[in-house]
Amino acid sequence: MSTSRFRLQYLFERFYKKTATPQERDELFAVIDAGTTDDELSVLIKKSWDDLEIDEDIFGDVKTQRMLQSILQKKGNPSSPIRRKFRGWIPILSAAAILLVTGVVLYQHQTVQIAKPVLVAKKKRLYNDALPGGNKATLKLANGKTIVLDDAADGTIAEEGNTFVKKTNDGRIVYDMTAYNDQSNTPVINTINTPRGGQYQIVLPDGTQAWLNSASSITFPTHFTGKNRQISITGEVYFEVTKNKNMPFMVKTHRADIEVLGTHFNVMAYDDEQVMKTTLLEGAVKINSGNFSAKLIPGQQAQINNNGKNTVLNDVNLDDEVAWKNGIFQFSDAKIDVILRQAARWYDVDIKYLHQVPDKEFNGRISRNVKASELLNMLKYAGIDISLKGEEIIVN
């Protein structure tokens, strides 16, 4: 069998949690329909079970049967050959489903991409591994109420003044004022936060799109008034700003203010990073930080440094800077500590250096949908003694 036990477990887990892409569902069914014998798959599942050292007695059959019914319903009507074929797999799929229910219980923050949430128990780890982050965020309304966005149903989730807050079926949050002609009401302030292991996309009241990386936030009014559209952020956010020359878009961070007319740009302003980076892909932005001021053209990056040595870089690798937004880890001559801080935020783990931080630079590219072990293996191949134990990445 060409499909690894980790891949098969991953596909079943994604299917069970209703987060599988159409391609992943096709791959799962193709594996089952490919003629693999029951014995081969049984051995594969048994090996996974033994390696994870999990006690199956704590689980009943309810979730197992629910998963099997779901597979059968998805795969065809009662008379279809494929469905008849699946009936012979029920004992094996039952074992796989129990294994994957176990996996769901051991993960807490593991929804990948936009999906309807599955309630899980508090533990969140595989055996010495961690699943990637996903679409998770909270919305804090003006009245102090907090809404867990990954739990919220599609449709209108709140009404703030003259603005409907809606969750679309693709998982975005949209601030919609189309139902109102009167925008004279005083706007109220909302904040969206992503945890470590989270990401989210929102559409602001002016139509501007914002993508939040892990451990980030954006604070904004429910509609824009006055001479500018001012918002504030922490962490990392990518913007595609709706043009309005009469009302510039203003982004405030703890280190700098950014003025925009209409453009695509990325701001990385984590507290634990030595440098705040503003990278321009399209249009023009102006950066102001104390006595430092710079107007960027596409391909440039303004760096606001903790030591006061602020600068503008030309011809930066734009793909590297926005790879996270496209679901990719991508590095060009990146230091190990820079890479691992990104990994820590995405996999919700901590970093522990047993000795000095290795003085090496890396070039590489890998999907953000892989488990932590697959990213760490890239670093191992480059000569770094690194492992994941519990909730810590250990660098020796």
KEDREN-284422 format. One record per residue (C-alpha): residue in one letter; x, y, z; residue number from 1. Coordinates in pm, whole numbers, plus 50000, padded with zeros to 5 digits. Layout:
! residues N
{node 'A'; {X; Y; Z}; NUM}
...
//
This chain:
! residues 396
{node 'M'; {50000; 50000; 50000}; 1}
{node 'S'; {50146; 50336; 49898}; 2}
{node 'T'; {49943; 50544; 50144}; 3}
{node 'S'; {50123; 50583; 50477}; 4}
{node 'R'; {49943; 50515; 50803}; 5}
{node 'F'; {49986; 50882; 50898}; 6}
{node 'R'; {49828; 50994; 50572}; 7}
{node 'L'; {49538; 50749; 50606}; 8}
{node 'Q'; {49477; 50856; 50966}; 9}
{node 'Y'; {49490; 51220; 50855}; 10}
{node 'L'; {49235; 51159; 50575}; 11}
{node 'F'; {48991; 50976; 50805}; 12}
{node 'E'; {49027; 51245; 51073}; 13}
{node 'R'; {48961; 51521; 50820}; 14}
{node 'F'; {48655; 51336; 50689}; 15}
{node 'Y'; {48523; 51272; 51038}; 16}
{node 'K'; {48555; 51640; 51138}; 17}
{node 'K'; {48398; 51756; 50807}; 18}
{node 'T'; {48709; 51956; 50718}; 19}
{node 'A'; {48827; 51743; 50424}; 20}
{node 'T'; {48866; 51918; 50092}; 21}
{node 'P'; {48703; 51756; 49786}; 22}
{node 'Q'; {49049; 51635; 49682}; 23}
{node 'E'; {49110; 51476; 50023}; 24}
{node 'R'; {48772; 51301; 50017}; 25}
{node 'D'; {48849; 51167; 49668}; 26}
{node 'E'; {49189; 51047; 49791}; 27}
{node 'L'; {49034; 50870; 50090}; 28}
{node 'F'; {48775; 50692; 49877}; 29}
{node 'A'; {49037; 50608; 49616}; 30}
{node 'V'; {49251; 50436; 49882}; 31}
{node 'I'; {48953; 50230; 49996}; 32}
{node 'D'; {48840; 50151; 49641}; 33}
{node 'A'; {49191; 50070; 49515}; 34}
{node 'G'; {49172; 49700; 49591}; 35}
{node 'T'; {49373; 49700; 49910}; 36}
{node 'T'; {49290; 49387; 50104}; 37}
{node 'D'; {49117; 49393; 50439}; 38}
{node 'D'; {49422; 49233; 50597}; 39}
{node 'E'; {49657; 49504; 50467}; 40}
{node 'L'; {49443; 49784; 50601}; 41}
{node 'S'; {49389; 49603; 50931}; 42}
{node 'V'; {49766; 49577; 50979}; 43}
{node 'L'; {49805; 49946; 50897}; 44}
{node 'I'; {49541; 50051; 51150}; 45}
{node 'K'; {49674; 49812; 51416}; 46}
{node 'K'; {50024; 49957; 51378}; 47}
{node 'S'; {49889; 50310; 51414}; 48}
{node 'W'; {49692; 50206; 51720}; 49}
{node 'D'; {49994; 50043; 51888}; 50}
{node 'D'; {50221; 50339; 51816}; 51}
{node 'L'; {49977; 50587; 51966}; 52}
{node 'E'; {49941; 50374; 52282}; 53}
{node 'I'; {49573; 50456; 52328}; 54}
{node 'D'; {49316; 50275; 52540}; 55}
{node 'E'; {49011; 50212; 52324}; 56}
{node 'D'; {48794; 50110; 52621}; 57}
{node 'I'; {48714; 50475; 52699}; 58}
{node 'F'; {48518; 50512; 52376}; 59}
{node 'G'; {48177; 50381; 52279}; 60}
{node 'D'; {48044; 50299; 51934}; 61}
{node 'V'; {47822; 50606; 51881}; 62}
{node 'K'; {48079; 50823; 51706}; 63}
{node 'T'; {48214; 50525; 51516}; 64}
{node 'Q'; {47872; 50441; 51373}; 65}
{node 'R'; {47804; 50806; 51296}; 66}
{node 'M'; {48123; 50823; 51091}; 67}
{node 'L'; {48044; 50503; 50904}; 68}
{node 'Q'; {47694; 50620; 50822}; 69}
{node 'S'; {47836; 50947; 50699}; 70}
{node 'I'; {48081; 50767; 50470}; 71}
{node 'L'; {47809; 50546; 50328}; 72}
{node 'Q'; {47574; 50840; 50267}; 73}
{node 'K'; {47847; 51038; 50096}; 74}
{node 'K'; {47959; 50751; 49876}; 75}
{node 'G'; {47634; 50647; 49710}; 76}
{node 'N'; {47284; 50500; 49731}; 77}
{node 'P'; {47210; 50158; 49883}; 78}
{node 'S'; {47224; 49981; 49547}; 79}
{node 'S'; {47553; 50127; 49427}; 80}
{node 'P'; {47848; 49885; 49387}; 81}
{node 'I'; {48071; 50115; 49586}; 82}
{node 'R'; {47832; 50123; 49880}; 83}
{node 'R'; {47798; 49746; 49873}; 84}
{node 'K'; {48176; 49728; 49873}; 85}
{node 'F'; {48192; 49953; 50177}; 86}
{node 'R'; {47974; 49714; 50375}; 87}
{node 'G'; {48258; 49466; 50373}; 88}
{node 'W'; {48487; 49726; 50519}; 89}
{node 'I'; {48272; 49810; 50822}; 90}
{node 'P'; {48479; 49616; 51078}; 91}
{node 'I'; {48798; 49777; 50950}; 92}
{node 'L'; {48649; 50125; 50920}; 93}
{node 'S'; {48512; 50088; 51272}; 94}
{node 'A'; {48862; 50037; 51403}; 95}
{node 'A'; {48986; 50332; 51196}; 96}
{node 'A'; {48702; 50550; 51319}; 97}
{node 'I'; {48774; 50464; 51682}; 98}
{node 'L'; {49138; 50552; 51622}; 99}
{node 'L'; {49036; 50881; 51471}; 100}
{node 'V'; {48786; 50960; 51744}; 101}
{node 'T'; {49082; 50909; 51974}; 102}
{node 'G'; {49278; 51152; 51764}; 103}
{node 'V'; {48996; 51407; 51784}; 104}
{node 'V'; {48988; 51374; 52162}; 105}
{node 'L'; {49361; 51431; 52182}; 106}
{node 'Y'; {49351; 51751; 51974}; 107}
{node 'Q'; {49200; 52081; 52077}; 108}
{node 'H'; {49298; 52342; 51815}; 109}
{node 'Q'; {49316; 52134; 51500}; 110}
{node 'T'; {49050; 52251; 51251}; 111}
{node 'V'; {49226; 52303; 50919}; 112}
{node 'Q'; {49094; 52566; 50680}; 113}
{node 'I'; {48732; 52681; 50688}; 114}
{node 'A'; {48496; 52422; 50830}; 115}
{node 'K'; {48200; 52370; 51058}; 116}
{node 'P'; {48338; 52311; 51409}; 117}
{node 'V'; {48355; 51979; 51589}; 118}
{node 'L'; {48348; 51991; 51968}; 119}
{node 'V'; {48650; 51814; 52114}; 120}
{node 'A'; {48787; 51739; 52456}; 121}
{node 'K'; {49061; 51939; 52624}; 122}
{node 'K'; {49369; 51741; 52527}; 123}
{node 'K'; {49514; 51842; 52194}; 124}
{node 'R'; {49825; 51646; 52105}; 125}
{node 'L'; {49919; 51344; 51907}; 126}
{node 'Y'; {50194; 51130; 52051}; 127}
{node 'N'; {50495; 51362; 52017}; 128}
{node 'D'; {50340; 51554; 51728}; 129}
{node 'A'; {50103; 51845; 51672}; 130}
{node 'L'; {49847; 51914; 51402}; 131}
{node 'P'; {49845; 52246; 51214}; 132}
{node 'G'; {49631; 52541; 51312}; 133}
{node 'G'; {49312; 52642; 51137}; 134}
{node 'N'; {49032; 52896; 51117}; 135}
{node 'K'; {48975; 52999; 51477}; 136}
{node 'A'; {48900; 53343; 51619}; 137}
{node 'T'; {48683; 53533; 51865}; 138}
{node 'L'; {48482; 53850; 51805}; 139}
{node 'K'; {48447; 54097; 52092}; 140}
{node 'L'; {48142; 54321; 52050}; 141}
{node 'A'; {48101; 54674; 52182}; 142}
{node 'N'; {47891; 54551; 52475}; 143}
{node 'G'; {48171; 54320; 52589}; 144}
{node 'K'; {48010; 54000; 52459}; 145}
{node 'T'; {48252; 53755; 52298}; 146}
{node 'I'; {48152; 53525; 52011}; 147}
{node 'V'; {48362; 53218; 51922}; 148}
{node 'L'; {48360; 53246; 51544}; 149}
{node 'D'; {48452; 52886; 51468}; 150}
{node 'D'; {48147; 52775; 51672}; 151}
{node 'A'; {47909; 53031; 51520}; 152}
{node 'A'; {47656; 52917; 51258}; 153}
{node 'D'; {47656; 53072; 50911}; 154}
{node 'G'; {47443; 53386; 50869}; 155}
{node 'T'; {47396; 53694; 51086}; 156}
{node 'I'; {47574; 53648; 51419}; 157}
{node 'A'; {47536; 54001; 51560}; 158}
{node 'E'; {47389; 54343; 51489}; 159}
{node 'E'; {47605; 54641; 51584}; 160}
{node 'G'; {47427; 54973; 51532}; 161}
{node 'N'; {47355; 54998; 51160}; 162}
{node 'T'; {47574; 54704; 51070}; 163}
{node 'F'; {47498; 54334; 51036}; 164}
{node 'V'; {47787; 54103; 51128}; 165}
{node 'K'; {47761; 53791; 50913}; 166}
{node 'K'; {47950; 53466; 50885}; 167}
{node 'T'; {47961; 53340; 50527}; 168}
{node 'N'; {47953; 52975; 50428}; 169}
{node 'D'; {48322; 52994; 50334}; 170}
{node 'G'; {48409; 53096; 50691}; 171}
{node 'R'; {48470; 53472; 50654}; 172}
{node 'I'; {48326; 53745; 50874}; 173}
{node 'V'; {48161; 54029; 50678}; 174}
{node 'Y'; {48042; 54365; 50811}; 175}
{node 'D'; {47739; 54448; 50596}; 176}
{node 'M'; {47573; 54791; 50585}; 177}
{node 'T'; {47379; 54736; 50262}; 178}
{node 'A'; {47051; 54707; 50453}; 179}
{node 'Y'; {47089; 55063; 50582}; 180}
{node 'N'; {47097; 55400; 50409}; 181}
{node 'D'; {47154; 55601; 50726}; 182}
{node 'Q'; {47516; 55583; 50846}; 183}
{node 'S'; {47488; 55878; 51082}; 184}
{node 'N'; {47483; 55668; 51400}; 185}
{node 'T'; {47798; 55678; 51605}; 186}
{node 'P'; {48006; 55368; 51521}; 187}
{node 'V'; {48100; 55121; 51792}; 188}
{node 'I'; {48428; 54934; 51822}; 189}
{node 'N'; {48476; 54561; 51758}; 190}
{node 'T'; {48786; 54344; 51795}; 191}
{node 'I'; {48867; 54012; 51632}; 192}
{node 'N'; {49142; 53799; 51790}; 193}
{node 'T'; {49306; 53484; 51659}; 194}
{node 'P'; {49474; 53250; 51912}; 195}
{node 'R'; {49799; 53067; 51861}; 196}
{node 'G'; {49706; 52798; 51612}; 197}
{node 'G'; {49440; 53021; 51455}; 198}
{node 'Q'; {49384; 53234; 51147}; 199}
{node 'Y'; {49086; 53420; 51002}; 200}
{node 'Q'; {48966; 53637; 50714}; 201}
{node 'I'; {48727; 53930; 50754}; 202}
{node 'V'; {48569; 54196; 50534}; 203}
{node 'L'; {48562; 54538; 50703}; 204}
{node 'P'; {48268; 54779; 50670}; 205}
{node 'D'; {48433; 54962; 50375}; 206}
{node 'G'; {48492; 54637; 50183}; 207}
{node 'T'; {48860; 54611; 50277}; 208}
{node 'Q'; {48969; 54249; 50319}; 209}
{node 'A'; {49200; 54147; 50602}; 210}
{node 'W'; {49367; 53813; 50673}; 211}
{node 'L'; {49481; 53757; 51032}; 212}
{node 'N'; {49771; 53524; 51107}; 213}
{node 'S'; {49804; 53334; 51436}; 214}
{node 'A'; {49813; 53529; 51764}; 215}
{node 'S'; {49690; 53849; 51598}; 216}
{node 'S'; {49412; 54101; 51644}; 217}
{node 'I'; {49235; 54380; 51457}; 218}
{node 'T'; {49027; 54655; 51621}; 219}
{node 'F'; {48796; 54867; 51406}; 220}
{node 'P'; {48469; 55067; 51404}; 221}
{node 'T'; {48150; 54912; 51271}; 222}
{node 'H'; {48140; 55188; 51008}; 223}
{node 'F'; {48393; 55453; 50913}; 224}
{node 'T'; {48331; 55824; 50965}; 225}
{node 'G'; {48543; 56139; 50956}; 226}
{node 'K'; {48857; 56206; 50752}; 227}
{node 'N'; {49012; 55860; 50762}; 228}
{node 'R'; {48942; 55490; 50817}; 229}
{node 'Q'; {49147; 55407; 51124}; 230}
{node 'I'; {49204; 55058; 51261}; 231}
{node 'S'; {49468; 54905; 51490}; 232}
{node 'I'; {49636; 54565; 51482}; 233}
{node 'T'; {49870; 54336; 51670}; 234}
{node 'G'; {50054; 54036; 51530}; 235}
{node 'E'; {50041; 53991; 51153}; 236}
{node 'V'; {49772; 54099; 50907}; 237}
{node 'Y'; {49758; 54110; 50528}; 238}
{node 'F'; {49535; 54379; 50374}; 239}
{node 'E'; {49365; 54439; 50042}; 240}
{node 'V'; {49233; 54791; 50094}; 241}
{node 'T'; {48931; 54935; 49914}; 242}
{node 'K'; {49028; 55261; 49744}; 243}
{node 'N'; {48881; 55587; 49874}; 244}
{node 'K'; {49102; 55890; 49805}; 245}
{node 'N'; {48881; 56109; 50025}; 246}
{node 'M'; {48923; 55883; 50328}; 247}
{node 'P'; {49271; 55729; 50365}; 248}
{node 'F'; {49304; 55394; 50541}; 249}
{node 'M'; {49517; 55415; 50859}; 250}
{node 'V'; {49675; 55118; 51038}; 251}
{node 'K'; {49814; 55173; 51388}; 252}
{node 'T'; {50060; 54936; 51554}; 253}
{node 'H'; {50262; 54966; 51874}; 254}
{node 'R'; {50565; 55078; 51670}; 255}
{node 'A'; {50436; 55274; 51371}; 256}
{node 'D'; {50142; 55427; 51184}; 257}
{node 'I'; {50074; 55329; 50823}; 258}
{node 'E'; {49878; 55548; 50582}; 259}
{node 'V'; {49714; 55387; 50280}; 260}
{node 'L'; {49496; 55501; 49990}; 261}
{node 'G'; {49424; 55166; 49826}; 262}
{node 'T'; {49673; 54886; 49815}; 263}
{node 'H'; {49786; 54534; 49902}; 264}
{node 'F'; {50035; 54506; 50186}; 265}
{node 'N'; {50144; 54290; 50479}; 266}
{node 'V'; {50223; 54406; 50832}; 267}
{node 'M'; {50416; 54182; 51071}; 268}
{node 'A'; {50424; 54343; 51417}; 269}
{node 'Y'; {50454; 54069; 51679}; 270}
{node 'D'; {50578; 54176; 52022}; 271}
{node 'D'; {50829; 53889; 52029}; 272}
{node 'E'; {50993; 53990; 51700}; 273}
{node 'Q'; {51285; 54235; 51699}; 274}
{node 'V'; {51173; 54395; 51375}; 275}
{node 'M'; {50831; 54515; 51257}; 276}
{node 'K'; {50799; 54466; 50881}; 277}
{node 'T'; {50562; 54640; 50640}; 278}
{node 'T'; {50581; 54489; 50293}; 279}
{node 'L'; {50413; 54649; 49992}; 280}
{node 'L'; {50282; 54437; 49705}; 281}
{node 'E'; {50066; 54691; 49521}; 282}
{node 'G'; {49991; 55065; 49543}; 283}
{node 'A'; {50164; 55293; 49794}; 284}
{node 'V'; {50188; 55329; 50171}; 285}
{node 'K'; {50356; 55577; 50404}; 286}
{node 'I'; {50521; 55464; 50728}; 287}
{node 'N'; {50566; 55695; 51028}; 288}
{node 'S'; {50753; 55593; 51342}; 289}
{node 'G'; {50895; 55870; 51558}; 290}
{node 'N'; {51148; 56057; 51348}; 291}
{node 'F'; {51145; 55786; 51079}; 292}
{node 'S'; {50921; 55829; 50777}; 293}
{node 'A'; {50919; 55645; 50445}; 294}
{node 'K'; {50693; 55607; 50143}; 295}
{node 'L'; {50706; 55262; 49990}; 296}
{node 'I'; {50670; 55146; 49633}; 297}
{node 'P'; {50579; 54784; 49540}; 298}
{node 'G'; {50855; 54540; 49625}; 299}
{node 'Q'; {50987; 54744; 49918}; 300}
{node 'Q'; {50976; 54667; 50288}; 301}
{node 'A'; {51004; 54910; 50579}; 302}
{node 'Q'; {51171; 54766; 50887}; 303}
{node 'I'; {51114; 54930; 51226}; 304}
{node 'N'; {51383; 54788; 51453}; 305}
{node 'N'; {51385; 54771; 51832}; 306}
{node 'N'; {51735; 54919; 51832}; 307}
{node 'G'; {51624; 55226; 51638}; 308}
{node 'K'; {51801; 55128; 51313}; 309}
{node 'N'; {51500; 55166; 51086}; 310}
{node 'T'; {51544; 55109; 50714}; 311}
{node 'V'; {51377; 55039; 50379}; 312}
{node 'L'; {51475; 54729; 50180}; 313}
{node 'N'; {51435; 54707; 49803}; 314}
{node 'D'; {51333; 54402; 49599}; 315}
{node 'V'; {51232; 54185; 49893}; 316}
{node 'N'; {51101; 53834; 49830}; 317}
{node 'L'; {50728; 53905; 49834}; 318}
{node 'D'; {50640; 53534; 49820}; 319}
{node 'D'; {50826; 53477; 50149}; 320}
{node 'E'; {50647; 53762; 50323}; 321}
{node 'V'; {50291; 53657; 50233}; 322}
{node 'A'; {50339; 53279; 50209}; 323}
{node 'W'; {50153; 53231; 50539}; 324}
{node 'K'; {49840; 53390; 50388}; 325}
{node 'N'; {49856; 53135; 50104}; 326}
{node 'G'; {49890; 52839; 50342}; 327}
{node 'I'; {50266; 52792; 50308}; 328}
{node 'F'; {50581; 52807; 50520}; 329}
{node 'Q'; {50844; 52957; 50292}; 330}
{node 'F'; {51194; 53066; 50392}; 331}
{node 'S'; {51488; 53226; 50212}; 332}
{node 'D'; {51806; 53256; 50420}; 333}
{node 'A'; {51594; 53248; 50736}; 334}
{node 'K'; {51741; 53200; 51083}; 335}
{node 'I'; {51634; 52899; 51288}; 336}
{node 'D'; {51480; 53115; 51563}; 337}
{node 'V'; {51269; 53305; 51307}; 338}
{node 'I'; {51137; 52979; 51162}; 339}
{node 'L'; {51060; 52831; 51502}; 340}
{node 'R'; {50872; 53137; 51623}; 341}
{node 'Q'; {50644; 53097; 51323}; 342}
{node 'A'; {50606; 52726; 51400}; 343}
{node 'A'; {50531; 52795; 51768}; 344}
{node 'R'; {50249; 53033; 51681}; 345}
{node 'W'; {50097; 52803; 51417}; 346}
{node 'Y'; {50121; 52474; 51610}; 347}
{node 'D'; {50057; 52632; 51952}; 348}
{node 'V'; {50375; 52495; 52107}; 349}
{node 'D'; {50669; 52645; 52297}; 350}
{node 'I'; {51036; 52654; 52197}; 351}
{node 'K'; {51316; 52537; 52426}; 352}
{node 'Y'; {51685; 52576; 52335}; 353}
{node 'L'; {51909; 52346; 52537}; 354}
{node 'H'; {52218; 52536; 52421}; 355}
{node 'Q'; {52281; 52841; 52204}; 356}
{node 'V'; {52051; 52909; 51911}; 357}
{node 'P'; {52209; 52738; 51607}; 358}
{node 'D'; {52368; 52994; 51375}; 359}
{node 'K'; {52230; 52858; 51049}; 360}
{node 'E'; {52015; 52992; 50769}; 361}
{node 'F'; {51759; 52789; 50580}; 362}
{node 'N'; {51584; 52788; 50245}; 363}
{node 'G'; {51270; 52584; 50210}; 364}
{node 'R'; {50899; 52562; 50139}; 365}
{node 'I'; {50631; 52337; 50285}; 366}
{node 'S'; {50253; 52349; 50331}; 367}
{node 'R'; {50119; 52489; 50659}; 368}
{node 'N'; {49868; 52200; 50657}; 369}
{node 'V'; {50132; 51943; 50755}; 370}
{node 'K'; {50190; 51817; 51106}; 371}
{node 'A'; {50467; 51977; 51310}; 372}
{node 'S'; {50687; 51669; 51268}; 373}
{node 'E'; {50702; 51718; 50891}; 374}
{node 'L'; {50823; 52076; 50926}; 375}
{node 'L'; {51077; 51974; 51190}; 376}
{node 'N'; {51204; 51695; 50964}; 377}
{node 'M'; {51307; 51960; 50712}; 378}
{node 'L'; {51527; 52115; 50979}; 379}
{node 'K'; {51665; 51775; 51081}; 380}
{node 'Y'; {51777; 51710; 50726}; 381}
{node 'A'; {51966; 52040; 50742}; 382}
{node 'G'; {52158; 51918; 51047}; 383}
{node 'I'; {51955; 52054; 51340}; 384}
{node 'D'; {51898; 51823; 51639}; 385}
{node 'I'; {51533; 51903; 51700}; 386}
{node 'S'; {51229; 51718; 51833}; 387}
{node 'L'; {50877; 51776; 51964}; 388}
{node 'K'; {50808; 51649; 52315}; 389}
{node 'G'; {50468; 51719; 52464}; 390}
{node 'E'; {50402; 52085; 52393}; 391}
{node 'E'; {50763; 52191; 52341}; 392}
{node 'I'; {50993; 52195; 52041}; 393}
{node 'I'; {51333; 52099; 52184}; 394}
{node 'V'; {51645; 52228; 52003}; 395}
{node 'N'; {51965; 52061; 52117}; 396}
//
